[in-house]
Amino acid sequence: AQSVTQLDSHVSVSEGTPVLLRCNYSSSYSPSLFWYVQHPNKGLQLLLKYTSAATLVKGINGFEAEFKKSETSFHLTKPSAHMSDAAEYFCVVSGTDRGSTLGRLYFGRGTQLTVWP
Amino acid sequence: GAVVSQHPSRVICKSGTSVKIECRSLDFQATTMFWYRQFPKQSLMLMATSNEGSKATYEQGVEKDKFLINHASLTLSTLTVTSAHPEDSSFYICSARELAGSSRKQETQYFGPGTRLLVL
């Protein structure tokens, strides 16, 4: 069975400082992992995805994430936060285990990122 | 990237009426679409999986007669909230799965902008 744990419900950083949003996953098989961002009253936008290619994945807007199988982690980072990065971030694993619904996504609870000027 | 639209973006209706929400994949074909519900400050809750040309698969606890799903074409799925009540007020989001290549691991879901439903 798949599950995702986002360790922080809220993260606050100052503009220009690094961002770290933590995510751990549980999956019986080699997972597909995603980070999505949601701005208020908007749908979800794909930031990046891992699908068993390079373990360091680069996404849009300067974000990247590193897949670490030994730690079952997929943390999201950005070297320098911008005011426009303030949003809700979801770590997501795709159902690939046998018996799971094809393509079903399992969401973390979300991390609210606040960026201070 | 692929674009998914939803219509309407916002709807206010009276209790007891039915509301239809459309989800369209604009530049790709989607054999599978998903419907989610999101409460304030919470994550997305999967309601049902919509497969083109077949019946939707509902998650446990979701009433299929309450939330009617139709996926008549490869680019359109609709969710109808029947006899809506105030407790149905929520943010409804659809997603469409795009298959790239033959591997399941290449699949990516693209999300619509959401529909805010308010039942008075």
Interface residues (C-beta under 8 A of the other chain):
Chain A: S30 S32 F34 Y36 N41 K42 G43 L44 Q45 L46 K49 T51 S52 F90 S94 T96 T101 L102 G103 R104 L105 F107 G108 R109 G110
Chain B: G1 V4 Q6 T32 F34 Q42 S43 L44 L46 T49 T57 F91 I93 S95 R97 S103 R104 K105 Q106 E107 T108 Q109 Y110 F111 G112 P113 G114 R116
